[in-house]
Amino acid sequence: MPTFDSTAAHGTVSGGTPGGIKYEQDGELFKADGTHLGEATALPAAATINLELAPNIAHITGTANITSLGTPSKAGIVKIVIFDEADSVIVHGAATIVLPDSQNIFTEAGDKVTFMSDIVNNTLCWQCVNYLPLISYK
């Protein structure tokens, strides 16, 4: 799925993300039609981040090896995570965090990851459904 970027006076336009997210402006996300999706909230990086308790859009600050996003209560929860700093690692785990190609993700500042809770291998866990590294839309 192609992505693109066009920096405007106050925001970044990007495409190819699930949920129709089209641009970020001043820390808030919007659809192309201008529908406000919510304010992004900062969370400190840690080995375990309870993603279900986080807002729908969360900025991760600091660096850590992230090995758990907590256990979701049901399938179908979608969360967008934006990394504010480089050098965090999202660690693949078949029963915890399912990542593309079963590979860890080494983040850079500005990377965006969309997670959805789902049942994978008969286990309720978080699955990365979109990874948009900053380099792909710069």
N, C-alpha and C positions, 0 to 999 in steps of 0.2 A: 504494500500500500504506500503510495508516494506521500511525502511530506514536503512542506514548503514553509518559508519564513519571510515575512516582510515587516521590518521594524517601522512602526509609526511613531509619532511624537510621544505617545504615552504607553505603548504596549507592543506586544508581539503577536503576530498572526501565525497560526499554525493549522495544519489540516491533517487528516488521516488518523484522528484519535477516536476511540469508541465514545459513544454518548453524544456525538455532535459538538464536542468542544472545539471552538474555533480560535479564540484568542484570550490572552491574559492581559489585563490592564490594571496597573497599580495594585497588584496582589489579588485581584479578583478574576474569576473566569466567566466567560460569556459564550453563548452559541452565536453562530453567524447572524441569526435573526435578532440579536441583541438581548435575548433572554438571559437574565442574571443567574448564574449557577451557584454563587456563594463566595464568601471571603475565604481566602486561604489562611490557615492558622499554623503557627510554628510549633513543632514538637522536637525535643532533643533526641539526637541519635542515641540508640542503645541496642544492646544485644536482643532485647525483647521490646517490641512496640505493640501495644494493644490497638490494632488498627480499627477494630470495630467501634471502640470508644472515641476514636479520632473523628474530626469533622470530615465531611466528604472530600474536602481539598485540604491537604496538609503539606506544609513545608518542613522538611527535615533539616535541622541545624546541627552542626558538629559532625564528627565522624565516628563510625563504629562498624563492627562486623554484625550485621543484622541477621540473626538466626531464627527468629520467630516473630510473627505478626499476631500472635495470640490465636485462639481457636474461635472462628466465627460461630454465631448461634444458628445461622441458617445460610442456605445458598442464595446467591443473587445480590449480595451487598457489593456495591462498587465504590472504590476509594481511589482518589488521584493523589499521588505523592510526588512532590517536587523537591529535589535535593538542592540546598542552598550552598553547600560546600563540597569539595572534591574528596575522594578517598574513602567513602563508605563502601562496604561490600555487602550486597544482598546475597545471602548464602542459600543455594538451592537445597531443599529437603523434600523428598517425595511425599512426606506426610505433613509438611508444615508450610513451606513456600515453594510452589511449583513455578519454575522459571523456564523460559524458552531453551530448548535443546538441553535441558537439565544442567545448564551452566550458570555459575555465579555471575552476578552483574557487578562490575567495578564502576562506581558512579563518578561523575564529574559534576561540578556546580552547574545547575540549570537542567540536568536530566529530569525527565518526567516519566513516571511509571504508573500505569493503571492496573489495579488489582481487583479481582472479583472473587468473592467467596463461592466455592463450588465443591462438588463431590468428585474427588479424583482418587482412583483406586480404592473405592469404598470408604474414603476418609474425607470429612469436611475440612477444607483447608483454603488458603489463599492462593490464587493462581494469577500470574502476570499475564494480562491479556493485551497489553501494549507497553512497549518500552521505546521511548523517544529520546535518544541521547542528544545532548545539546549540539554535538558536532553535525548531526544530520539536518539540522534546520538553521545553521549559522550561515 
